[in-house]
Amino acid sequence: MSTYEERCSALSALSPRLLDFHSHWGTEQGWKGSPYETPEAREALRGYFKWEMSFVSEEEQAAQFRQANAKVMLDFAQTYKMDVGAVRDQHDYAFDYARKYPDVVLGNWIGIDPTRPGHVKEFERCLSDGPGLVGLSVHPFSPAAGLPDEPAWEACLNLCVEANRPVLMFVGMTAAGAGTRGGMGITLEGCHPRYVDRIAARYPDLNVIAARVAWPWQSEMIAIALHKANVWMELHGWSPRYFSDELKREIGKRLRKKVFFGADYPMLGHERLVNEWREQGFASDVLDGVFSGNAESFLASMGVE
């Protein structure tokens, strides 16, 4: 074992095991087709996350996950805008990576346009052939598909029910477009947790994960997660120090089994977030649940190791 590998192994031994339910790619290929290709958009991203949008190799990304003792659900940047051939290429890239590095990749969130038959067929292929956990990422600001509870999403949601695979629904303010004039044309209405509530009620056999802190509608999201047994929350994109007092209180009490860890790598690093979670004064068993225990139970219910 090399000195670098020994150092990574030693650091991992000191870090809690993390099952990260939402991060992006650190590789340039992973950001293909992203909305951050203009100088204005990249400057806004830099201002929001203090991230320069620099990239690493596939091996370097795996090493970073390994060092953090993290197994990660990876999400592409708005593949639903691509033509079906480009989307398939991105998925094949992701699946090849997952097969090469199964120790650090939990699976992939698939973002498609449900109004395009080719995209729906590609999603079926992903559910059938994709390694690890494959789930549907519902982008609430996809103009063609409309809001998450509109008919265009029905076929794909039913596919998830049939395959016993989860749906990731974004709630709360999004970083996409933040700080730009017009917000890249994105409205925040589709990110209200009311759509999580409606989908969970309409599809009781569907596992729904609300992505991000739901600010400014955090109380509503807490109520929905408590009311619906098929709703969970992952809190990527936020430092725990900025969680509301209400959210912190409920994570330690009524939501202690309903919250998954999410980072938002590469914008937010795993090590930093672990330290900040620990600084909030949560009990050790609560942190164990957030970091991996809750996700392990959830995955076991779907037969995913």
C-alpha positions in Angstrom: 0.0 0.0 0.0 1.4 3.5 -0.9 1.9 6.2 1.6 -1.1 8.1 0.1 -3.3 5.1 0.4 -2.2 4.5 4.0 -3.0 8.1 4.8 -6.5 7.8 3.3 -7.1 4.5 5.2 -6.0 6.1 8.5 -8.3 9.1 7.9 -11.2 6.9 7.0 -10.8 5.0 10.2 -11.3 8.2 12.1 -14.4 9.3 10.1 -17.9 7.9 10.6 -19.3 5.8 7.8 -21.4 8.1 5.6 -24.2 7.2 3.3 -24.6 10.4 1.3 -27.9 10.6 -0.4 -27.1 13.5 -2.6 -23.9 14.8 -4.1 -22.8 15.9 -7.6 -19.8 14.9 -9.7 -16.3 16.3 -9.2 -15.4 15.3 -12.7 -15.7 17.5 -15.8 -17.7 14.9 -17.6 -20.2 14.8 -14.7 -21.1 18.5 -15.3 -21.6 18.1 -19.0 -24.7 20.1 -20.0 -24.9 21.9 -16.7 -26.5 25.4 -16.5 -23.2 26.8 -15.2 -21.4 27.3 -18.6 -21.7 31.1 -18.7 -19.4 33.4 -16.8 -22.4 35.0 -15.1 -23.7 31.6 -13.9 -20.3 30.5 -12.7 -19.8 33.7 -10.8 -23.2 33.2 -9.1 -22.2 29.6 -8.1 -18.9 30.9 -6.8 -20.7 33.5 -4.7 -23.2 31.0 -3.3 -21.0 28.0 -2.5 -17.5 29.6 -2.5 -16.6 26.9 -5.0 -14.4 27.7 -8.1 -15.9 24.9 -10.2 -12.6 23.1 -10.7 -12.6 19.4 -11.5 -10.8 16.2 -10.5 -10.2 12.9 -12.3 -12.4 9.8 -11.8 -9.7 8.2 -9.6 -9.2 11.4 -7.5 -12.9 11.6 -6.9 -13.0 8.0 -5.7 -10.1 8.7 -3.4 -11.8 11.8 -2.0 -14.9 9.7 -1.2 -12.8 6.9 0.2 -10.9 9.4 2.5 -14.3 10.7 3.7 -15.5 7.1 4.4 -18.5 8.0 2.2 -20.7 6.0 -0.2 -22.5 8.4 -2.4 -25.7 8.8 -4.5 -24.6 10.9 -7.5 -26.8 13.4 -9.3 -26.0 14.9 -12.7 -26.6 18.5 -13.5 -29.9 18.8 -15.4 -29.6 16.0 -17.9 -33.3 16.3 -18.5 -32.5 19.1 -20.9 -30.3 16.8 -23.1 -31.3 14.8 -26.2 -31.8 11.1 -25.4 -28.4 10.0 -27.0 -26.5 12.4 -24.8 -28.5 11.4 -21.7 -27.7 7.7 -22.4 -24.0 8.5 -22.7 -24.1 10.3 -19.3 -25.8 7.3 -17.7 -23.4 4.9 -19.2 -20.5 7.0 -17.9 -22.1 6.9 -14.4 -22.8 3.2 -14.5 -19.3 2.4 -15.7 -17.9 4.5 -12.8 -20.2 2.7 -10.3 -19.0 -0.7 -11.5 -15.4 0.4 -11.2 -15.7 2.0 -7.8 -18.5 0.1 -6.0 -17.1 0.8 -2.6 -17.8 4.6 -2.9 -20.8 4.7 -5.2 -24.2 3.9 -3.7 -26.1 4.6 -6.9 -27.4 7.4 -9.2 -30.3 9.8 -9.4 -31.7 9.9 -12.9 -33.0 13.2 -14.2 -35.1 12.9 -17.4 -37.9 14.8 -19.2 -41.0 12.6 -18.7 -42.7 14.3 -21.7 -40.2 12.7 -24.1 -40.8 9.0 -24.9 -37.1 8.4 -25.5 -36.3 9.7 -22.1 -38.9 7.5 -20.4 -37.5 4.4 -22.3 -34.0 5.4 -21.1 -35.2 5.6 -17.5 -36.7 2.1 -17.8 -33.3 0.9 -19.1 -31.6 2.6 -16.1 -34.0 0.9 -13.6 -33.3 -2.4 -15.2 -29.5 -2.2 -15.9 -28.1 0.4 -13.6 -25.8 -0.8 -10.8 -26.6 0.0 -7.1 -29.6 2.2 -6.2 -31.2 3.9 -9.2 -33.9 6.4 -8.5 -35.8 9.2 -10.2 -34.8 12.8 -9.6 -37.8 15.1 -10.1 -36.8 18.5 -11.1 -39.7 20.9 -10.3 -38.5 23.6 -12.7 -38.6 21.4 -15.8 -40.9 23.6 -18.0 -42.1 20.9 -20.3 -43.1 18.5 -17.5 -44.7 21.1 -15.3 -45.1 20.8 -11.6 -44.3 17.4 -9.9 -48.0 16.5 -9.4 -49.0 17.1 -13.0 -49.9 14.1 -15.3 -46.6 14.2 -17.2 -44.8 12.6 -14.3 -47.3 9.8 -13.7 -45.7 7.1 -15.9 -42.3 7.5 -14.4 -43.6 7.6 -10.9 -45.5 4.3 -11.5 -42.3 2.8 -12.9 -40.6 3.6 -9.6 -43.5 2.0 -7.6 -43.2 -1.1 -9.8 -39.4 -1.3 -9.3 -39.5 -0.4 -5.6 -37.2 2.5 -6.2 -37.3 6.0 -4.7 -38.0 9.4 -6.0 -36.0 12.4 -5.0 -38.1 15.6 -4.9 -36.4 19.0 -4.5 -37.8 21.4 -1.9 -36.8 24.8 -0.6 -34.7 27.5 -2.3 -32.4 26.2 -5.0 -28.9 27.3 -5.7 -29.6 27.0 -9.4 -30.0 30.6 -10.6 -29.4 32.1 -7.2 -27.9 35.6 -7.4 -28.6 36.0 -11.2 -31.1 38.4 -12.7 -34.3 36.5 -13.2 -32.8 33.4 -11.5 -32.2 31.6 -14.8 -35.9 31.8 -15.3 -36.5 29.4 -12.4 -39.5 30.0 -10.1 -39.4 28.6 -6.6 -43.1 27.6 -6.6 -42.3 24.0 -7.7 -40.0 23.6 -4.8 -42.7 24.0 -2.2 -43.1 20.8 -0.1 -46.8 20.7 -0.9 -45.8 18.6 -3.9 -44.0 16.0 -1.8 -47.2 15.8 0.3 -49.4 15.3 -2.8 -47.2 12.7 -4.5 -46.8 10.7 -1.2 -50.6 10.7 -0.7 -51.3 9.8 -4.3 -48.7 7.0 -4.4 -48.6 5.4 -1.0 -46.3 2.6 -2.2 -43.8 5.1 -3.5 -40.8 6.1 -1.3 -40.3 9.8 -1.5 -37.2 11.6 -0.4 -37.4 15.4 0.0 -34.0 16.9 -1.0 -32.5 19.9 0.7 -33.5 21.9 3.7 -37.0 23.2 2.8 -36.4 26.8 3.8 -38.5 29.0 3.8 -41.2 26.3 4.3 -39.4 24.1 6.9 -42.4 23.8 9.2 -44.6 22.5 6.4 -41.9 19.9 5.4 -41.6 18.7 9.0 -45.3 18.2 9.2 -45.4 16.2 5.9 -42.5 14.0 7.0 -44.3 13.3 10.3 -47.6 12.7 8.6 -46.5 10.4 5.7 -44.7 7.2 6.5 -43.4 7.0 2.9 -41.6 10.4 3.2 -38.0 11.0 4.3 -35.6 14.0 4.2 -32.0 14.4 3.1 -30.4 17.8 3.9 -27.7 18.4 1.3 -26.5 21.8 0.4 -26.7 23.3 3.9 -24.3 23.6 6.8 -26.1 22.3 9.9 -25.1 25.4 11.7 -27.7 27.2 9.6 -30.6 24.8 10.3 -33.5 26.4 12.1 -34.0 25.7 15.8 -37.2 23.8 14.9 -35.4 21.5 12.4 -32.6 20.8 14.9 -35.0 20.0 17.6 -37.1 17.6 15.5 -34.0 15.8 14.1 -33.2 14.9 17.6 -36.7 13.8 18.4 -39.6 13.0 16.1 -37.5 13.0 12.9 -34.6 11.0 14.3 -35.4 8.0 12.0 -36.5 10.1 9.0 -33.3 12.1 8.1 -30.5 11.0 5.8 -27.1 12.6 5.3 -26.6 14.6 2.1 -23.5 16.6 1.3 -23.6 18.4 -2.1 -20.0 17.5 -3.0 -18.0 19.1 -4.5 -19.5 22.4 -3.4 -19.6 21.2 0.2 -17.0 18.7 1.6 -17.9 15.7 3.6 -15.3 16.2 6.3 -16.5 19.8 6.9 -20.1 18.8 7.2 -19.4 15.9 9.6 -17.6 18.3 11.9 -20.4 20.8 11.7 -23.1 18.1 12.4 -21.0 17.2 15.5 -20.8 20.8 16.6 -24.6 21.1 16.9 -24.8 19.0 20.1 -26.9 16.0 18.7 -26.7 12.8 20.7 -24.3 10.2 19.4 -27.2 7.8 18.4 -28.9 10.6 16.5 -25.7 11.3 14.5 -25.2 7.6 13.9 -28.7 7.4 12.4 -28.2 10.5 10.2 -24.7 9.5 9.0 -25.7 6.0 8.0 -28.1 4.0 10.2 -31.3 5.5 8.9 -30.2 5.0 5.3 -29.2 1.4 6.0 -32.7 0.6 7.3 -34.2 2.4 4.3 -32.0 0.5 1.8 -32.6 -2.8 3.4 -36.4 -2.3 3.0 -35.8 -2.2 -0.8 -33.3 -5.1 -0.9 -30.3 -2.8 -1.6 -27.0 -3.7 0.1 
